[in-house]
């Protein structure tokens, strides 16, 4: 058994989401959002490199030896599945293991607004799930794919880096392809998918202009495209897509967004009141004629006002969603305060005054 499995087994037993290994410190566990060390010695450079070497394939060793980071999925001997990133830093090797549950969560069990499921019923267009790293984007997308897989007769092609949740075909056919193993880039994966009679294409990360452009083409030509961006909010997401493409494509991109972007779902994972878990809280923008007009006229800064008044269409701002979750006692108000934009709205709910901004007393 690879020696690294002992740390992973301990992490799973504790219910952690991530295991971090780095030179000069003991192994760390991410538990309910907080990083904490386990009782173990500081890891040495040669020691950690030998641990990591035990789980790399020859191709991964060659790639890592050339100075590149390596992303892959790993199944421990105990059956735990992890998304792994191995990297080098100043003091030596580092590795992060993200636990991937074996069971794909059902969409109705994630406590997301009902509009998220209704968006899956579209047959054409683009849905973007956004948020910073570790906010549950992959889980939400996996649940959406599982809903489609269980309820519709579709050809679903998933492009991932690496493959995380493993989907078994139900009513639909689900084809999962991995970056670096089955395809050289997301853009090439989309290009190939368009020749494979797809109904739905999942793009694990829209990280460059070529990928975004190909995903737009797929959405415009009769396919449902699900994708992710590391953006925090609908306005930043739309601006990011527009700015990512060449200037001469600006009007074309705005036209695409106004006509083919179905929704932007932005996630945060907020601690529950008992501190023993985290819950997804989401901002949702559904494309309407009013928002489409704001996009076309470069007035995206006015989109938040549309979210505030668009509850009938399933829209909500992050602050609205956080306040609702606090009042329903679903999240810890102190943690919710950290994710709020207008923090003044949340001050009265805070129980730990240490999270409030410090104000210097007048001289």
N, C-alpha and C positions, 0 to 999 in steps of 0.2 A: 504494500500500500504506500503510495507517495506520502512523504512525511507531512506535506502541506495539508493533507486531508484531516489531520488531527485538529488544526486550527479551524478548518471549515466545519467540522463536526461540532466543535465547541460553540461556534457562532450560531449554528442552526439550533442547538439545544437552548441557547439564550434567546432565540427569536429575533436575531439581528437581521438587518437588511444588507449589510456590507461587512467584509473583512478587509482590513488594510494591513499590508506588510511593507515595512520600510527599514532601511539600515539605520542603526543607532537608537531605535526605540523598540519597545515590545509590540507585539501584534495588537491592533486596535479593532474594536467592534463598533459599528454604527447601530445604535439601539434607539428606536423611536426618535430618530433625528439627531441624537447626541453621540459624539465620538468618545469612547472610553477605552483605556488599555486593559488587557487581561494580565493576570499574574504570571509573567514570564520574563526571562532575561531580555535585555536589548539584543536585537538581531545583528549579527555581524555580516559584513559584505560577502565573504566567501560562503558563509552558511546560507544566506538567503538566495544567493545565485544558484547554489546546488539544489535548494528546495524547488525553485522555479524550473530549473533544467529538467527535473523529473517528470514534469507534466507537459513539456513542449514537444511537438512533433519535429522531425528533422527540418521540414520546411520552415516552421516557426523559429527554430533555433538559428537557422541561416538568416532569416529576416531580422531577428532580434540582434544577432551578432553584427549585422551591417549598420546598426545604430538606429533602427526604426522601432517604434512601439508596435506591440502585437496585441490585437483584439481577437478573442475567440471565446467559444463556449466550452465549458468543462463540466463533466459529470464525475463526481467523486465516487469512490467505491461504495459508499453508503447510499448512492442514488441521488444525492443532492445535485441540482443543476445550477451552474453559475455563469454569469457573463464576466469575462476576465479582461483586464487591461494590464499588460506588463510593460514597464518603462524603465528608463535609466535617469538618474538625477546625479547631483554633484557627489553624493556620498556612496552611490552604488545603485543596485537594482531596487525597484519598487513594484508592488502589484496590488491591484484592487479586485476583489471578488464580490460581485453583486448577486445575491441569491435570487433565483427564478423559481417561483412556486410550480410544482408539478401540475396542479389543477388550474386551468384557466378560469378566472373569476367570471361569473355571469354578469352581464351589463346591469341587470336589475338589482344586483347585490352590491354594487359600488356606490349606491346612494347618489348617483348623478341625476340631474334634472331629466325629466322624461323626453325633452326635446332632443337629447343626445341619441336616444334610440330611434326617434322619428327621422333624424338626419340619415340614418343608415338605409332608409327606404328609398332614397334618391338613387337613380340609375346612372346619373351623369353629373360631373362637377367635382369640386375639390373641397375637402374638409381638412383643416389644419388643427392639430393638437399641439399646443405650445406650452412652454414653461422652462424653468431652469433645470439643470441636471438633477435627477433624483426626485422628481415631482410626480412620478407615476404615469408618465405619458405612454410608455410601452404597455403598461397594464391596461389602460383605457383602450388603446388601439387593439390589443389582443382580445379584449371583451367585445369590441365592436365586430372584429373579424369572426369571433365565435358565434355572435348573434346572427350574422349573415350566413355563416356556415350551417347553422342549425335550422334556419328558417327559409332559405332560398336556394334555388338551383343555379349556382353561379360557378364561374371559373375565377378563382381568387389567386392572384400571384403576389407573394410577399417578398420584398427585397430588404434584407436586414444585415446589420453589422454589429455583432454576429447574430445568428438565429437565437432567439430567447425562448419564448413560449412555443412549444411544439404542438401544432394543430393536426388533428386527425380528421380526414375528410368525412363529413356527415352527409347532408343533402348536397352540399357544394363540393367541388374539387379544390383543395388548397395546396398550392405549390409554393414551397419556401426555398428561397435561394439566398446564399450567403456571400457577402462581399469578400473577395480574396480567395474564396473557395470555388464558387460557381460563376462569379462575374467580376470583372476588373474594376467597375465603378457603378454607382447608382445610375448615372446617365445611360451607360451601356445596358444596364439591367432593364431600364424602362424601354429603351429602344428595342431590345429583344422581346420584351413582354408584349409590345404592340403587335408583334408577329405571331403571338401565341393565343389569339382569340380570347383576351381577358374580358371579364366584366368589372372586376375590382383590382386595383393595383395599390399595394401598400408600399410606400417609400420610407424606409426607416429613418432617414435624415436628409432633408433638403439643404445640403451644406454648401453648394456652389451654384454659380449661374447656369451651368450646363444642365445640372440636375433639375433646377427650378424650371428652366425652359422646357425640358422634355416632359416634366410632370404637367405643365400647363398644356402642352400639346395633347397629352393623353386625356386630360379632363375635357378639352374642347372637342375631342373626336369621339365622344360617346361612352366614356368610361368614368367610373367613380374612383377617384384618387384620394387616398388617405395619406397624410404626411405629417412630419413633425418639424418644428423650428425651435431653436433655443431663444425664444422671445417671450417677454412678459407683458401680454396684453394685446388686444386687437389692433390698436393704433400702431404699436411698434411692429407688429407682424406685417401689416399691410405696407408700412414704410420700408421694412426690411426687404420684402419681395420686390418692390419697385426699385429700390436702390441697388439691389444685387445684380440687376440686369443692365446692359449697356444703355447709355443715354438715349440712343436712337430708338430703343424699344420701349421708352417710357410710356408713350401714349398707348401702344399695343398692350403693355402690361396692365395699365389702368383699366383698359377695356376688358381684358380677360378677368380681372378681379371683380369688376362690377357685374359681369355676366355669368361667370363660372365658379367663383368662390361661393360656396354654400354657407360656410360658418367657420369661425375661429373659436376653439375651446382652449382657454388658458387655465392651467392647473397650478395649485399649491397644495402641499401636504402639511396639514396642521395637526398638532397634537390633540388627542382627545382629553377631556377633563381629568381622567384618572392617570394620564401620562403613560399608559400602557399600549398605546397604538397611535396611529395617525389616520386622518380622514381627508379625502380629496375635497377641496373647495374650488369651484370653477367660476371663471368669468366666461360668458357666452355672447358672441356676436353672431347673429343670423343676418345674412345679406338681404336687405330690403331695397326698394326703389330709392328711398331717402338716403340710405348709406351709400348705395351705388353712385348717386349723384355727388355726394361728398367726396368719394374717391376720384371721380372724373374731374372734379373742379379743384383738386388739391386742398381740400378742407377736412382732411382726416382728423384734425384736432377737435372737430365737433362731433366725432363719433360717440364719445362717452355720453353726451346728452341723449343720443338715440338709444343707447343701452339702458339708460335710466327709465326711459318712457316705453321701452319695448318689451315689457314683461308678458304681454299677451302673445308675443311671438316666441317666447321662451328665453328672451335675453336677460342678462343680469351683469352688473359690474362686480368686480372682485370685492369691493368694500360692501356692497349690498349682500353678497353671498356670505361674507364673513360675519356680518352683523346678524343675519338670519340664523347662521349656525351657532353663534354665541347664545342667542335668545332661546334656541331649541336645546341648549346645553349639550351640543354635539362636539364642540371644540373648546380647548383651553383659551380663555380670553387673553392671557398674557402672550401666548404664542401667536394668536390671531393678530394681535397688535403689531407684531413684527412684519406681517405681510400686508398690512393696511397701507393704502396710499394717503388718505386723509386721516392721519392718526388722531386728530382732535376728536373725531367721532367715537373713538374707542377708549379714550382715557378713562371714562367713568366705569368701564368694565375691568380695568387692570387691577389685579390684586398684588402683584409684585412691582412695587414702585421702582425697583432697580432697572426695569426695562424702559422706563420713561426717560426722555432726553434730559440731560442735566442743564440747568439754567443758572448761570453765574449770578450771584447776588450783586446788586449795585454797589459801587465803591463808596 
